[in-house]
């Protein structure tokens, strides 16, 4: 029986469809809808989508009674939901929701369908302009609904993603004017400050954040404001004020680890930028103001030997002939041993290299007898 239960279920569904189609459009579709709902509850999304699609065909392109309109609206909503959430067939979901909005434009289901289509364009398909069109239609067609504030906030977010900051601020001002006391109004003001920060207009961002900080808000939202204020002061180089705001948001911030990393980095910059004490020295004297530059280093040369006094040359050795036949006028050579004491010089005094010859004594006069 357990193995045959899916087969029996399918047979039962087919029988219900056949009965529905035979009975015609004016018949009650509730039994077949119950079967489709059971398939959806059992998470059999493919079979549920097929059954809903078959139930939709007899209700197309013809006038419908009130009960048939209710069934038609219900089936279109279920088809859009199955394709968008479970089967992820986004194009088919957009088609089903568009038919719903076309036939029932002022209903709550139409508002939910258009919001879902805008969300699909924005987050699933990445078509920002199409998402903008859907959100703007949503706000214009349902201006008195509370969810229209959310739609207007989505418009601001998309313009920020498109980097159209002026238009984003314009849409934010419109939200503040229409719903000034709403939570979306505070979020819109927060987005205005973010747009200034992204553009590098930190002074205007600080003023907007400070104005928003003075309003009554929950601690987590105030922590976000303190965090953005700290980022602004850090961009301006004011590390001290940045550190104060980081400490202020640490307790209630949704990501305290991020705040702790910011605090460590900011404290590190403060420590590294602290001025160290310097020793002040007197100015150099004028006598040292203009010094000759140090001589350039040159290649080492060989040391020059020191000059020493020339040694006295030894007298030439006389030949044997000169010893046998000395010159008649030769004077005997005076040696240091035979020289008088008065003529000997001190050992530290050098004799001149070229002494002048002493003059010969005058001849004595001869006496003639």
VENZI-V631833 format. One record per residue. N is the residue number from 1. SS is DSSP state (H for helix, E for strand, C for the rest). PHI is phi in radians with two decimals (999 if undefined). PSI is psi in whole degrees, -180 to 180 (* if undefined). Layout:
[[N;SS;PHI;PSI] [N;SS;PHI;PSI]]
//
This chain:
[[1;C;999;-35] [2;C;-1.19;-36] [3;C;-1.30;-25] [4;C;-1.59;-6] [5;H;-1.11;-42] [6;H;-1.11;-38] [7;H;-1.15;-42] [8;H;-1.12;-36] [9;H;-1.15;-43] [10;H;-1.12;-40] [11;H;-1.09;-39] [12;H;-1.15;-38] [13;H;-1.16;-44] [14;H;-1.09;-40] [15;H;-1.10;-40] [16;H;-1.14;-39] [17;H;-1.14;-42] [18;H;-1.08;-43] [19;H;-1.09;-37] [20;H;-1.18;-46] [21;H;-1.19;-35] [22;H;-1.23;-39] [23;H;-1.22;-23] [24;C;1.69;178] [25;C;-1.26;-27] [26;C;-1.42;-2] [27;C;-1.39;171] [28;C;-1.45;125] [29;C;-1.63;5] [30;H;-1.10;-42] [31;H;-1.06;-43] [32;H;-1.19;-36] [33;H;-1.13;-37] [34;H;-1.11;-39] [35;H;-1.14;-42] [36;H;-1.13;-37] [37;H;-1.16;-36] [38;H;-1.13;-41] [39;H;-1.08;-39] [40;H;-1.16;-39] [41;H;-1.17;-33] [42;C;-1.40;4] [43;C;1.13;26] [44;C;-1.62;77] [45;H;-1.25;-33] [46;H;-1.17;-48] [47;H;-1.16;-37] [48;H;-1.13;-41] [49;H;-1.13;-39] [50;H;-1.13;-42] [51;H;-1.18;-43] [52;H;-1.06;-38] [53;H;-1.14;-39] [54;H;-1.19;-36] [55;H;-1.24;-22] [56;H;-1.34;-31] [57;H;-1.06;-44] [58;C;-1.15;-14] [59;C;-1.70;5] [60;C;-1.68;148] [61;C;1.02;42] [62;C;-2.82;156] [63;C;-1.12;144] [64;C;-2.16;148] [65;C;-1.37;176] [66;H;-1.12;-42] [67;H;-1.17;-38] [68;H;-1.18;-35] [69;H;-1.12;-39] [70;H;-1.10;-43] [71;H;-1.15;-41] [72;H;-1.07;-46] [73;H;-1.10;-42] [74;H;-1.14;-44] [75;H;-1.15;-43] [76;H;-1.08;-41] [77;H;-1.13;-40] [78;H;-1.18;-40] [79;H;-1.10;-44] [80;H;-1.10;-38] [81;H;-1.20;-44] [82;H;-1.10;-44] [83;H;-1.26;-31] [84;H;-1.46;-38] [85;H;-1.64;-39] [86;H;-1.88;-50] [87;C;-1.49;-16] [88;C;0.98;35] [89;C;-1.65;83] [90;H;-1.20;-36] [91;H;-1.14;-41] [92;H;-1.17;-37] [93;H;-1.12;-41] [94;H;-1.10;-39] [95;H;-1.11;-46] [96;H;-1.14;-43] [97;H;-1.18;-34] [98;H;-1.15;-39] [99;H;-1.12;-40] [100;H;-1.09;-46] [101;H;-1.15;-35] [102;H;-1.15;-42] [103;H;-1.51;-29] [104;C;-2.32;69] [105;C;-1.26;-23] [106;C;-1.81;10] [107;C;-1.59;166] [108;H;-1.12;-35] [109;H;-1.15;-34] [110;H;-1.17;-40] [111;H;-1.08;-47] [112;H;-1.13;-38] [113;H;-1.15;-45] [114;H;-1.16;-37] [115;H;-1.12;-39] [116;H;-1.17;-40] [117;H;-1.10;-42] [118;H;-1.10;-40] [119;H;-1.15;-38] [120;H;-1.12;-45] [121;H;-1.06;-39] [122;H;-1.32;-54] [123;H;-1.73;-29] [124;H;-1.67;-44] [125;C;-1.75;-14] [126;C;1.20;26] [127;C;-1.73;90] [128;H;-1.20;-39] [129;H;-1.17;-41] [130;H;-1.11;-38] [131;H;-1.12;-41] [132;H;-1.03;-44] [133;H;-1.07;-42] [134;H;-1.18;-41] [135;H;-1.17;-39] [136;H;-1.16;-39] [137;H;-1.12;-37] [138;H;-1.11;-43] [139;H;-1.22;-39] [140;H;-1.26;-35] [141;H;-1.46;-25] [142;C;-2.27;65] [143;C;-1.24;-23] [144;C;-1.66;-1] [145;C;-1.45;146] [146;C;-1.15;-32] [147;H;-1.22;-15] [148;H;-1.16;-29] [149;H;-1.10;-42] [150;H;-1.09;-41] [151;H;-1.10;-41] [152;H;-1.13;-37] [153;H;-1.15;-36] [154;H;-1.15;-34] [155;H;-1.09;-43] [156;H;-1.07;-44] [157;H;-1.10;-41] [158;H;-1.16;-40] [159;H;-1.12;-35] [160;H;-1.15;-39] [161;H;-1.16;-32] [162;C;-1.41;-1] [163;C;1.10;27] [164;C;-1.71;77] [165;H;-1.21;-36] [166;H;-1.13;-44] [167;H;-1.18;-35] [168;H;-1.09;-43] [169;H;-1.17;-34] [170;H;-1.12;-44] [171;H;-1.16;-34] [172;H;-1.18;-40] [173;H;-1.12;-35] [174;H;-1.13;-40] [175;H;-1.15;-42] [176;H;-1.10;-32] [177;H;-1.32;-38] [178;H;-1.40;-40] [179;C;-2.32;72] [180;C;-1.21;-27] [181;C;-1.73;10] [182;C;-1.54;163] [183;H;-1.15;-33] [184;H;-1.11;-29] [185;H;-1.16;-43] [186;H;-1.12;-40] [187;H;-1.15;-36] [188;H;-1.14;-41] [189;H;-1.13;-36] [190;H;-1.11;-39] [191;H;-1.20;-33] [192;H;-1.08;-46] [193;H;-1.09;-39] [194;H;-1.09;-39] [195;H;-1.12;-38] [196;H;-1.13;-41] [197;H;-1.13;-41] [198;H;-1.11;-36] [199;C;-1.38;-3] [200;C;1.42;13] [201;C;-1.63;73] [202;H;-1.21;-33] [203;H;-1.12;-44] [204;H;-1.19;-35] [205;H;-1.13;-42] [206;H;-1.09;-41] [207;H;-1.12;-41] [208;H;-1.22;-42] [209;H;-1.09;-42] [210;H;-1.13;-41] [211;H;-1.08;-39] [212;H;-1.26;-31] [213;H;-1.19;-28] [214;C;-1.32;-12] [215;C;-1.45;163] [216;C;-1.34;125] [217;C;-2.64;166] [218;C;-1.26;157] [219;H;-1.02;-36] [220;H;-1.18;-40] [221;H;-1.18;-38] [222;H;-1.15;-35] [223;H;-1.10;-39] [224;H;-1.12;-39] [225;H;-1.15;-44] [226;H;-1.05;-39] [227;H;-1.11;-44] [228;H;-1.22;-35] [229;H;-1.10;-41] [230;H;-1.07;-41] [231;H;-1.11;-38] [232;H;-1.12;-48] [233;H;-1.12;-35] [234;H;-1.15;-38] [235;H;-1.15;-29] [236;C;-1.48;-3] [237;C;1.48;8] [238;C;-1.60;83] [239;H;-1.19;-31] [240;H;-1.16;-49] [241;H;-1.16;-35] [242;H;-1.09;-42] [243;H;-1.14;-37] [244;H;-1.07;-43] [245;H;-1.28;-32] [246;H;-1.11;-43] [247;H;-1.12;-35] [248;H;-1.19;-28] [249;H;-1.72;-1] [250;C;-1.14;-39] [251;C;-1.23;-39] [252;C;-1.92;3] [253;C;-1.24;141] [254;C;-1.19;-17] [255;C;-2.23;79] [256;H;-1.16;-28] [257;H;-1.12;-38] [258;H;-1.10;-42] [259;H;-1.13;-40] [260;H;-1.11;-39] [261;H;-1.11;-40] [262;H;-1.11;-40] [263;H;-1.13;-44] [264;H;-1.07;-44] [265;H;-1.15;-41] [266;H;-1.18;-42] [267;H;-1.13;-36] [268;H;-1.11;-41] [269;H;-1.17;-37] [270;H;-1.12;-41] [271;H;-1.16;-42] [272;H;-1.25;-28] [273;H;-1.57;-2] [274;C;-1.15;136] [275;C;-1.34;130] [276;C;-1.52;146] [277;C;-1.14;140] [278;C;-1.98;152] [279;C;-1.59;119] [280;C;-1.55;124] [281;C;-1.95;153] [282;C;-1.19;156] [283;C;-1.20;147] [284;C;-1.12;146] [285;C;-1.15;157] [286;H;-1.18;-21] [287;H;-1.26;-21] [288;H;-1.83;5] [289;C;-1.16;-40] [290;C;-2.06;94] [291;C;-1.79;147] [292;C;-1.23;139] [293;C;-1.14;150] [294;C;-1.14;142] [295;C;-1.13;145] [296;C;-1.21;147] [297;C;-1.29;130] [298;C;-2.04;171] [299;C;-1.16;134] [300;C;-1.11;132] [301;C;-1.85;165] [302;C;-1.22;141] [303;C;-1.20;138] [304;C;-1.42;135] [305;C;-1.18;149] [306;C;-1.27;143] [307;C;-1.37;131] [308;C;-2.07;159] [309;C;-1.17;141] [310;C;-1.16;138] [311;C;-1.32;145] [312;C;-1.21;129] [313;C;-1.30;144] [314;C;-1.22;143] [315;C;-1.14;144] [316;C;-1.09;146] [317;C;-1.32;125] [318;C;-1.24;146] [319;C;-1.24;165] [320;H;-1.12;-31] [321;H;-1.18;-38] [322;H;-1.21;-28] [323;H;-1.25;-36] [324;H;-1.34;-35] [325;C;-2.23;78] [326;C;-1.18;158] [327;C;-1.21;141] [328;C;-1.09;-37] [329;C;-1.70;10] [330;C;-1.26;134] [331;C;-1.63;146] [332;C;-1.11;138] [333;C;-1.28;135] [334;C;-1.67;125] [335;C;-1.77;162] [336;C;-1.05;-24] [337;C;-1.33;-36] [338;C;-1.56;-12] [339;C;-1.24;152] [340;C;-1.17;156] [341;H;-1.11;-31] [342;H;-1.20;-29] [343;H;-1.51;-12] [344;C;-1.30;137] [345;C;-1.70;163] [346;C;-1.19;147] [347;C;-1.14;-21] [348;C;-1.53;-5] [349;C;-1.80;132] [350;C;-1.63;139] [351;C;-1.33;148] [352;C;-1.10;147] [353;C;-1.15;-34] [354;C;-2.20;78] [355;C;-1.24;142] [356;C;-1.25;139] [357;C;-1.13;138] [358;C;-1.24;143] [359;C;-1.30;143] [360;C;-1.27;144] [361;C;-1.15;147] [362;C;-1.16;141] [363;C;-1.17;142] [364;C;-1.27;145] [365;C;-1.22;138] [366;C;-1.49;144] [367;C;-1.81;124] [368;C;-1.70;130] [369;C;-1.71;*]]
//
